[in-house]
Amino acid sequence: MKFCKKYEEYLRGQEKKLKLPGFQFKRLKKILKNCSRDFQSRHRHGDDVCSAIAVQRCPDHCSVCDGTFFPFLLKEMSAIVGCFNQRAQKLLQLHLASGFRKRLLWFKGKRDSDHTFLVQEGKELVNYALMNAIAVRKILKKYDKIHYSKQGQTFKSQAHSKHIEILQSPWLSELIAFHINLKETPHRSKRISSVFEECSLAITDGKPSLTCELFDSIKLDIDLECSICLDIVFDPVSLTCGHIFCYMCACSAASVTIVDGLKSANPRAKCPLCRQTKVYEGAVHLEELSILLRRRCPEYWGKRLRTERAERVQQAKEHWESMSRAFMGV
């Protein structure tokens, strides 16, 4: 793979900066070679026509692929996504913290209270996410090409259902919003714009979307229209499947109140878009995105804030009234 060399060079380049895990291309290629060699040897003595038909696809129960290749790839994807989420979460917590807590976090991180490193590390993390997304696509494409199959695409669907695709991560959209917010802050705009110009918020016909394009082969577009209320997401929350909704809309879809929160949702509750289960418990409030939309759409945000404030007060009142009646045995 030509991308293999580029990817390995990238990992060596960022190893001293972030020390993030990556895919072991050489080991994956070795597994594919072993599978191909083993499969061809089993059909070498057969009829030419039969052999040609036989090698059109990997067998349904290939010991090499089922027992080695896919489990190894799954393990690496999980490690990459887990590490990315953890690093992005810590970075954004440091940026959003205030007062004594912020000073404590800076001290624990043994860093000076300067946003330059936050910007650089955020950019590296977005780069990391997109590079690994390309890597997964290349690996599975190579697998299907060697085996004349579509099992690579099937595995991709399975990985998506297990929420280990890095482009599904809610922290990716938060990082993009983080960079746009810093870029639009007056006293930091010059320093930030020269570092990270590839991220932007576009509003077309009243519909906003986040865009990030760092490589020619991949472009990320994140739709910011809530598919439930069909309006700009307000107080946005991202489910573990990657879909973004208004917080109150997500609570409604999960059949929970805002007092109980999404963590109390039934594990069998499904995402309104992809119909996947177990997506509410790990939902993430997108605070940077909320700040960005509040700045860009002040009139809409103010109107929606007044409407939802009244609704939240009403839900809280009903909740405590029901709790009181249950306590009194009424």
Helices and strands as residue ranges (DSSP letters): H 2-15, H 25-42, H 48-54, H 63-64, I 65-69, H 70-96, H 99-108, H 116-147, H 151-161, G 166-168, H 170-183, G 186-188, H 189-193, E 199-204, E 207-215, E 218-223, E 236-238, E 244-246, H 247-253, G 262-264, E 284-285, H 287-296, H 298-328
